[in-house]
Structures are given as C-alpha cells and as structure tokens.
Amino acid sequence: MNIKSLGIHLMNRLSYPQKFTLIGFLFAIPLTLVMYLLISEINSRVDFSQKEIYGNQYLRPLRQLREYIPKLQLLNYQPLNTNLSLPDTRADLEAKMDANFQSLANTDRQLGNILMSSEKFNKIYKDWQYFKLRRSQWSVATYDFVYQRLAADINRLSARVGNTSNLISDPDLDTYYLMNATLLKLPEMQKILSEIRLISQKISLRSDATPEERAQLITLSSKLREINEDLAINMEVAFSNNHHGELRGKLTQDLNFFNWMVEQLTKQLDQTIYETVGIKSYDYINGSNWALNSSFKLWDKTVNELDYLLQYRIDIFVNRRRGISLLVLIILALVIYLFFSFYMTVMQTVFVLEESAKKMASGNFAHKIILDNRDELGQVVGAFNKIADALVGANQEITVLNDRLKAENMRMSAELDVTRKIQQMLLPKERELNEVVGLDIAGFMEAAEEVGGDYYDVLQHKGRVKIGIGDVTGHGLESGVLMIMVQTAVRTLLAYNEPDPVKFLSAINSVIYDNVQRMSCDKNATLALLDYQQGMLKLSGQHEEMIVVRCNGCVERFDTIDLGFPIGLDADIAEFVAEKSVQLYSGDVVVLYTDGITEAENMDKVLYGLDRLIEVIEVNWQRSAAEIRHAVIKDVRSHIGEQKVFDDITLLVLKQK
C-alpha cells in the first residue's frame, strides 16, 4: 500500500467532524508556531530594551557618587589653603553620599539579581562605612589613595552594569552613542577633570608646580582633548541617526557648551609645557569646576533622552506585537468562518442524504433529493438519486427474499450461532492461562442453552493480572450479549491501566446500565474482579463466595456481599464497592464459581450445594488446577444425572505455584 492509498484509507475511517478537526489542527500548528516565534522575538527585544532602562536606573545614583567623591576629596585640602572656598561642608557631602548609597541600595535590591551587581555594590558600601569610621586617623596622602580606590570601584561597578544591562550592546546607532557618552566618555572626562582640579589644588599650596605635576597636567590635557573630540563626533553620529530628529535640538546646546568649556581649559593647560609660563592653578580649578558641572548636566540630559528612546523602542515593539496578534486573530477568524461554512455545507448534504436514506429504509423509494450543489457533493446526491431509482425496481425482489428468510427463521438462528461462537472465542485460551506467572489456572464454562450468561476471564496487561467471574441473570441471547459487553468493558479498562477498583467497577456498571436501559430489558449481573500480583490477591465486586484452601488443608470462605453491587441494576454503585486483600502462599488453592454449580438440581430436586463443592475441593486440593477442575465438574455431572441443566455452569480454579 503506497502513501496515497494509506492516506485515503485513514481519512475514510474518520467521520466528517473528525476530518475537519484534524485539518484544523494541522492548520493551527504552523500558524501557532509562526506566531509564537514572532511574539517570542518581539518579547526578547522588549526585554533587551527594558534591561537597558534598568541599567540607566542603576547608573543615576552612581553618577551622583562620582560627583560627590572628588568634592569630598578636595575638602581635605581646605585647611591647607585658606583661599579655597567650597559650597558644601564635609557633613553635607557625607549626608548626600549616605542618601545616594541608600538610594543605590534600594535599586540594587530591586535590580541586583538582574544586573549581577550586588557583590560589587556591597563591597563599595562596606568600604564607605569603613572610611567614615577611620577617616579621622588618616593623612592627606592616605585620604587620596582611599578616594581613588573608591572612585575606581564605582567605575568598575558602572562597567559591570553596562555589560549586564545590554547597554554596551545596543543595536541602534543613536542610542548606542548616547550610551557611549553616559557610560564611557563622560565618566572618563569627569575623572580627568577631577584629577586636574586635584593637582591644581595641590599646586596652589606652593609657589609653583613640580616638573612631574606639569607633565601630569599636559598628559591629562591631551587625553581630555582627545576624548572631547571623540565625544563630539560620536554625538553627531547619534544626532544624524536619530529618526525623530528631536535629539539634536535637545542636547546640542549643552554639548557645545561643554565642548567649549573643555577646549578653553585644555588651551590653558597646554601653556604648562613652557617652564617660563607660570601655573595658573586657580584658573585651572575654576575651569575644571565649570566643566565638571557642565558634564554632569549633560550626562543627566543624555540619560533622560536615552531612556526616552529606549521606552519609545519598547512601545514600538509592544504595538507591533499587538498588531501581529490582531492580524493573526483576524486571519484565524476568517479561516474559522470559511472552515465552518464549508463544514456546514458538507454536513447539510450529509443530513439530507441521511434523511433520504431513512425514508428509503422505510419503503419510500420514490423520494428524490433536491440540493443546489455544483461541487463533488452534488455528484454524490445525483448518484444517490440514481441508486434510489434502481432500488425501486429491486424492491419487490428484496421483499420476496425477506419473506422467504422470515419463513425459514434463518436470521435468528444465525445470530444465536454467531453470539455463541463469539462467547467461546472470548474465553481465555490455554496458552494465555499458562503465561500467567505464579499461578496454575484452569477454567470451565458450559451454557444451559445455545448462548449463556456466565462470564469468566483471565487477562494480562503490562504486568497486571485481572481475573473476573460473573453471572448475568437468566440465559439466552440477551444474557449472552450482556456478558460480551462486560468482557469488553473489563478488557478496555484494563488496557487503560485503571488501578482503582471503585472507578473500575463504577465504569463497567455505567456502561452496562446505559446499555440495559437502551435495550429495555431487566437484566443485571453479579461480577467479582481479582487483581493478582506476586502472591497478593485483591478481591472486589459482589458475586458468590470465594473459596480458599490453604497449603495446610484449612478452608477459608470469603463473602463478597459487602464488596460490591449487582452490575446494571443502578446507575451509580461507587459507594457499595470495596476491596479485600488475600495473601496466597505456595500450594494455596482459590476456587471461583457461579450459582449454576451450587444450585444444580438432580432428579429429586436436591441442590448440589456449597458444602459438597468444598468437600470435593478438600479431597483434591493437592492436585493441579486442571485436575481439581475435572474432579469438581465430574462430581457435578454425577449429581445432575439425567436432569435437565437449568443454568450455566462456570468454574475457575487458581493455584499458587
């Protein structure tokens, strides 16, 4: 069978609702996958930009610390230079720094895990607390060293935040160069300006600068000029690639002013290369102060614009996500509408065909289907009408054949024969019984008529052994069919690995009860189920007593009256179902039977009885299961004699190996 034929075969086995469900499912899978990938990509970009905003949120209090630490360092030289005037006292600056550290601590608690910054922040915060405790014991040189280390740690924390918040990897040119300014260029320039101011402050304490200090000022001036030029170029790239065109107008004035301030300061510092030129330390201090203030103002505005652009980018992605979702929903609604319309058209044709078939079945062969379909379904309707025309001619011949069949009563005989054969086919085979590990099993069932109502089965599924025995009230066709239903229900539930006896018996009862109601008959059944595993037997359901002969010859009887309820008698029997466990040991014998044995009559109307059954088992319990079965059946037949068998006879013998 090729792939095409296999596909046609499989589709033909499905109903139209199943076919349409399958097609819809196959359509929905790629659509859902594509939508998932698109939405996932958009969500990843939103998360990427949101993480950058988190980075800016973390950098703001760090920027304040970069401003206050050099000022605090400069205060150490105020007692040495009466001409030095600073707007803030040490207590004011330390209070501001404490407030910034508290703000930074709150931010770190919120974002530390995301930005992986907590370890570095905690170290900086501990160093700051240690500094406040020990600062009165340090010299100016020690002060400078501690301040420089604290500033370096803050710069390293800023770099860590830039890396972990995606700022360093921003994909757009405008936001990338704004990030470059706030994360790299401006902090580096602020560091250089602070160093120039500190060196100038040291020089102001003496009459002139040392050669080393002149060299430091020249080197710092060169670096500052180079970074200033790079900053101007980078910001111009950001302005040129800003699609809104608003960035240039918002930042140009502050950027140009800062660039000009730095240019003026570097021009003054360049004169220090000549030893004949005096050092204008106060001019350098004032120039670096103005440039620092301008840089912090520019940093604040740049970060705000960067946040605005990042939020604008997030809004675009969110709107795009909404648009894609809306488009997919519209397409999906349209497809569902077309799908449903096509389905209704097909089902309308099927309904018309079904109604016409019912009328034909009732003998109205003249009924014609009128359906305005020009597709393949219309061809089916045309073919159906042709079949109806052909059936009109064949109706008389079919009627004659039916009368002949009724006269001969062939149908009922065939049904009974088929049902009897099905019953025999469903009984467990000798090979199946031999495959059960741990038990020696022998069974016997003989119907009182052609079709019996007794049931027994031994089933194995995935290591579980399920043993069942039951008795449907009465015998004949209805009882036999009901027995087949019970067998099918038990096998189905076992295949679905239902371990709970209450659910197991309740499900069987529900199926049998509904079928009994549909059949409008008054049948019900007793049913006992045994679960066997490694010597443990679990009994549930209501049936005849279970007889157990122990390996020492002791007989035990287990009443099942409180373990269940007749099957098919009530819609819900869950509250009546219980379970009893019986441990089997090597040589123990278990006997299950139906009332066809204990109520078997002889010619004198004397019943065989349970006591006689137990006596036969006690005599033969040391034999094999098959020999015990043979002994019991032989004794029952001997008791019945020439009397008619009124009920089905079923026996099941289990012996623990």
N, C-alpha and C positions, 0 to 999 in steps of 0.2 A: 504494500500500500504506500503510494507516494505521499508527499506532504500535502498536496492539494486535496487528494481524496480523504486524508486523515482530517484535514480542517473541515471539509464538508460533513464528514461523519460526526465530528464533535459538535458542530453547530446544529446539526439536525436533531441531536439529542437534547437540546436546550429549548425551553419554551421562549415565546417572544419577550416576555418581561425579563427573563434571564439573559437573552441575547442583547437586548437594549442596555441592560445593566452592565454587561461585560464590555460592550462597545464604549459606553460612557466612562467606565473605569479606565479602559485603555487610553481614552482621550484625556482623562483627567490627570493621569500620571505624568506625561511630559509637560502639560500645562502647569501643574503644581511644581514640578521640578524647576522649570524655567523661572516661574515667579519666585520660588524660594531662592534661587541663585541671584536673581536681580535684587530682591529685597535684602538678602544677606550682604551683597556687595555694597548697597547703599548704607546699610546699618554699620558696616565696617568703616565706611568713610565718615559717617556721623560720629562714631566712637573715636576715630582718629582725631577729628577736629575738636571734639569735646575734651579729649585728653590734653590738647594744646591749650585750651582755655583753662583747664586745671593747672597747667604749668604756669601760665601768667598769674593766676590767682596766688600761686605759691611764691612767685618771684617778687610780688609787690612788697611784702614785709621785708624780704631780703634786700630790696633796693633801699629801704629806709635805714637798715643797718649799715649798708655801705656808705650812706651819707653821714651817719652819726659817729661811727668808729673813728674816722680821721679827725673829726672835730674834737672828740674826746682825747685823742692822742695829742692834738695841738694844745689842749689846755695844760698839759704837763709843762709847757714852756712859758706859760703866762707869768708865773712868779719870777722867771729869769729876765723877762722883757716887759718893762712897765709900759712900753708903747703899744704892746699887743692888746687889742680890745676885741673880745668875742661876745656875741649876743647872748649865749647860753652859759649857764653855770654848769659845773660838773654834776650837781644834783639833778638839774633839769635834764641834762643829756642822759644820765643813767636812768632816770624815770621814763624818758621816752623810749630808751632801749628796752627797758623791762616791759613796757607796754607792747613794743614790737615783738619781743620774744614771746609774750603771752598770745598775741595775735597769730604769730607763726606756729606756736604750739597747737592752737585750735585748728589751724589749717592743716598741720601735719597729722593730727588725729583723724581728720576727715579724709585726707588725700595721701597719707603716708604709705599705705599699702599699695595704692595705685601707682605712685611715683617712686616707690622704693627709696624714700628719703629719710625715714625715721632714724636710722642708725647714725647718719652724719649729723642730723639735727640734734639728736640727744647729746652727741659729743660736744658740739658747739655750745649748747646750752649749759652743760656741765662746766666747760672752760670759762664761760661768762660768770657763772656763780662763783667759781674758784677765784677768778680775777677780782671780783668785788670784795671778797674776803681778805685777799693778800695784797691789794694794791698799795696800801699804806707802808708796806715793808720794802717796796721795790725802788730801785733807782730809775732815773730817766731812761737809761740805756735798756734796762730790763723791760720798762714800760713799752718802749718802741718795739722790742722783739715780740712781746706778747700781743701787742696790737696788730703787728704784721702777720703773726700766725693766725690770729682770729679772723683777720680780713681774708687771708688765703683760704682758710676753711670755709668761709662763706662763699668765696668764689668757686671752690670745688663743689659745694652743695648746689650752687646755681647751675654749674655744668651738668651735674647729675640730673637735676630736674629737667634741664633742656634735653638731655638724651632720653630719659624715660617718659617724657610727656609728648614726644614726637615733634617738638618744636624744631629740633635740629634737622628733621626730615620733611619739613613742609613742602608739598608738591608745587605750590603756586609761587610765581616769582615775586609778586607784590608782598604777600605775607612772609615769604622766606626772607626777603631782605629787611623787612621790618623786624623779624625775629633776629636776624643777624645783628641789627643795630642794638636791640634791647638786651640780647643775651651775650654778645661778644664785644662789639665795637665800643658802645657807650660805657659798659663796665670797665673795659681796659683803659679807655681815656680818663675815666674818673679816677682810676688807680694812679695813672701817671700824673694827673693834675694834683692829686693829694700828695704824691711824693715830691713834686716841685714845690708845693706850698710848705711841706715839712722842711725840706732842705733850705728854702729861703728863710724860714723861721730860725733855723739854726745859724745861718749866716748873719742874720740881723743881731745876734747876740755878740758878734765880733765886729771888728772894723772892716774885714774883707774876707773873701772866700778862699778856701784852700784849693790847690790845683785839682785834687780829687773831686771837690764839690763842683768846680767849674766843668770838669769832664762829665760828671753825673747830669748836670743841667743841660749840657749840649746833647748828650745821648738821649735824655728824656724828651728834649725839644724835637729831635729828629724823629723819634718814634711817634710822638704826638702829631707832628705834621703829616707823617705817612698815614696814620690811622684816620686823621681828619679828612685827607683826600679820598681815602677808600670809602669812608662813610658817605661823603658827598656823592661819589659815583654810585654806590650801592643804592642809596635812597632815590637817586634819579632813575635807576632801573626799576625800582619799586613803583615810582610815580608813573613811569611810562607803561607799565604792565597792569596798572590798576584799571579795570574795565569800567568802573563807575566814574572815574575822573575826579573824585572828590578828595582823594588823598593828598594831592599836590597842594590844593588850596588850604587844607587843614594843617599841614606840617611845614610848608616851605618857609614861612616867616621865622618860626622858632629854629628850624635847621640852619637857615642862612645866618641868623644872629649868632648861633653857637659856633658855626664855622668861622665867622668873622672874629669872634672873641678869641678862639684858639689861634687864628692866624696872627692877631696882634700880639698875643702872648709869646708865640714862637719867634716872632721877629725880635722882640725884646731879648729873649733868651739867646738868640743867635749871636748877639753882641758880646756874650761872655767868652766867646772864643778868643777875643783880643784881651790880653792881660792888662793892657793900658786902660781898658774901659772898666769903670767901677761897677760893682754889683748893686743893682737897684732892688734890694731884697723886698722892700715894702711894695714896690710896683708889682713884683712877681707874686707876692702874697695876694694882693688885691685882684690882680688879673686871674690868678688861678681860682680865687673865690668866686669871681663873677662867672668864669667859665664852668665851674662846678655847679653853681646854681642853675645856670642855663642848661647844662647837660641833664640835671635831674628833672627839670621842667620838660625838656624834650623827651626824656625817657618815659615820663608819665603819659604824655600825649600819644607817643608812639604805641605804648602798650594798650592804651584805650582804643586806638584805631585798629590795632591787631586783633583785639577782642571783637570789635565790631565786624571786621572782615570774616573772622572765623565763625561768628554767630550767623552772619549772612550766608556763609557757605553751608552751615548746618541747616538753615531754613530752606535753602535751595534743595538740598538732599531730601529733607522731610517732605517738601512739596512734590518733589519728583516721585518719592515713594508713594505718596497719596495718589498722584496721577496714574502711576503704574497700577496700583491696586484698583483704582476706579475703572481704568481701561480693561483690566482683566475681568472685573466683575461685570462690566457691560458686555464683553465678548462672551463670558460664561452665561449670562442671562439670555443673550441672543441664541447661543448654541442650545441651551436648555429649551428655549421656546421652540426652535426648529425641531429639536430632538423629540419634544413632547408632541408637537403637531404631527410629525411623521409616525410616532408611536400610536397616537390616537387614530390616525388613518388606517394603519395596519390592523389595530385591534377592532376597529369598526367593521372592516372586511371580515375578520375572523369571527366576530359576533354574528354578522349576517349569515355567514356560512354555517355557523353552529346552529342558529335558529332554523335555518332551512333544512339542515340535516335532521334536527328533531322532528320537523314536520314530515320529512320523508320517512323517518323511522316510525312515525305514527300512521303511515299509509298514504299521506298526501303527496304523491309523486308529481302532481301537476303544478306544484308551486315553483315559480320562477324567481330568480334573484335579479333585481334591477339595481345596479350600482354604477354611478358615473365615474368610473376609474379608467384611465387610459394607460396605466402602468402595468407591470407584470401581475399585480394583484387582480387587475381587470381580466387578464387572461385566465387566471385561476378561476374567477367567477364564471367566465364563459365555459371553461371545461367542466365546472360543476353542473351547469345547466344541461350540458350535453350528457353527463352521467345520469342526471335526473330523467332525461328523455329516454335513455337506454333502460333505466330501471322500470319505467312504466311498462315496457314490453316484457320485461322479465318477471314482473310481479306475480303473474298467475303461476308461472312455473315454480317460483320460490314458495308460493302458498301451498301448492300441491306437495312439494318436498317437505315442508314443515308439518303438514297434516300426517304425512307418512311417518315422519320421525316421532311425532307425538303418539301415534298409534303404537309404534314399536317400543316406546318408552326408553329410547336409547340414551337420551341426554342424561337422565337421572342416574342410570346405571354407570355411564361413563364418568360422571362427576364423583360418584362414590368410589369407583375404582381408582381414579386419579388421586383422590384425597387419601385413600388407604395407602397407596404407593408412596405418596409424599410423606405420610407419617412414618412408614418404615424407613424411608430414605433419611429422615431427620434423626433417627435414633443413632446414638454413638456406636461407631464401629469397633470391632475387637482391637484393631490396630490403635485406635485413639485411646482406648482404655489401658492398653499396655504401655502407652507413652507417659502415663501419669507417674511421676516419680514418688516413691514412698508408699503407694497404695496398690493392693491387689484388688481389682474391681470386676464384678460380674453383674450383669443386668438381665432382666426378662420382662417382656410385656406382651400380653395376648388380649385382643379386643373381644368383647362379648358379641359384637356384631361386626359388619364389614369395616366400620370406622369406629374407633374407640375414643374415649375422652380422657384416658390416663396419659400422664406425661412423666418422662424422666430423661435426664441429660447429664453428661459429664463434659465440661468444656475447659479448655486451657487457653489462656491469653497472656502473654508477656509474664510468665512465671506464676500467674494466678490460676487456681483450680476452682471452678464453680460447679457444684453438684446440685441438681434440682430434681424434685419429685412432686407431682401434683395430681389432682383428680378433679375433672370438670363434672359438674352434676349431670347425670344422665349419660347417654351414649348415642351414637349415630352421627349424622353429618354435622349438625351444629356443634356438638361437643368436640368432634374431631377438628373442625375449623378453629374453634376457640383454643384447643390445645396447641395447634400450629402457631396461633397468634402469641401464646405465652412463650413458646420456644423461641420465636423470632425476637420478642421483646427482651428476653433474658440474654440472648446472644448479642443483640445490639448494645445493650447497656454494658455488657462485659467488654465489648470492643472499645467502648468509650471510657473504660477504666473508672467506672463509678464504684468507689470503695464503701460508701455509706449504705448500710442495709436499709435504713429508713427511706433514703432517697431512691434506692434501687427498687424496693417493693412498691413504693408510692408511685413511681413512674410506670411500672408494669400495671399496677391497678388502674391508673388513669387511662392508659391505652385500652385495656380490656373493658373498663367500664364504658368508655365512649363507644367502642365498637358494639358492645352488648346493647346499648341504647339505640344505636343505629340499626342493629339487626332486629330490634323489637322482640327480643327473647328474654327468658328469665333464667339464663344460665349464670352460674358463678363457679369458682374453683377454689379448692384448697391448694396451697403452694408452700413448700418448705425449701429453703435455699441454704446450702452449706458452703462455706469458704474454707478450703483446706490449704495449709502451708506448713511444712516441716513439722508434722505431727500435731498441729493445732487445728481443731475443727470448730468453726463458728457457725452456730445454727440460728436461723431467723425464719419467721413466717409460720402460719398455722396449718398443720396437717396432722396425720396420725402420729402416735408416739414413735420416737427413735429408740431402738434397742441397741445397747452396747454390752458386749460380752468381753470382760477384761481377760488378760492373759492368764489369770489365775482361776478362770471359770466363773467369776462373780458377774451377775447380770445387773445392769443399770438401765432404768427406763426414764426417758426424758419427754415430759409432756410439753406439747407446743401450743396449747390452748391460749397461753398468755404471751406468745411471741409474734402474733400477727392477727389477721382478719381475713375472711374469705375474699378472694380477688374478684372484682367486678360487681360486688354487692353494694358498695357505697363509693361515692366519688372521691373521698379522702380517707385514707386509713393510716396516715402517718402517726397519729397518737397511739395506735394499737401495736405498732411494730417494735419489737425488742430483739435482743441478741443474747445468746448463751454460748459460752466457750467450753469446749471439751478437749482435754489433752489426751491424745492417743499414745499408747506405748506399743512396743513391738509385740505383735500377736493379737492385739485388740481387734474385735470384730464389730462393725457397725451395720445394722440392718434397717433399711427403709422399705416401706410397702404402702400399698393403697388398701382401701377397705374391701376391694374385690377378693382379697385373701382372707381377712378376718371374718368377713360376712358371707363367705361361700357356704352354700347350703347343700346338704345331702338329700337323699330321697325322703328322709324323715323330718325335713325342715330344721335340722340341727346345724347351727353355725359352726364354722371351723374354729374361730375364736383366737384371741391374742395369746392365751396361756399355752395352747397347743403349738402355736408358732414358736414361742420361746423355748418350749421343750425340745423341738426339733433342732433349734439353733444350739442349745446347750449340749446336745449329743454330738453335733458335728462341728463345733466352733474351731477345733484344732485343724480342720481340713482347709483346703484352698477356698477362695471366694467362689469359684465355679462349682466346686463340689458341694459347698453349702447351699448355693442356689439350686442345684439339681436335687438335693435332698428335700428342700422345702417344697419345690414345685411338685415333686413326685408324691409327697405326703398330701398336698392339697388336692391333687387329682384323685388320689386314693379316697379322700374324704368325700369328694363330689360324686364320684361313681358315675351312674347313668343320668344323674340330674342335669338339667339344662344350666349352662353358665349364664347367670343374670347380670354380671358386672365384669368390667375389665379387670384383669389381674396383672399387677406390676410389682416387681421385686428388684431391689438394688442392694448388693452386698459389698461392703468395703472392708478390707483387712489391712491393718498397718504392717508394713514389711519390717 
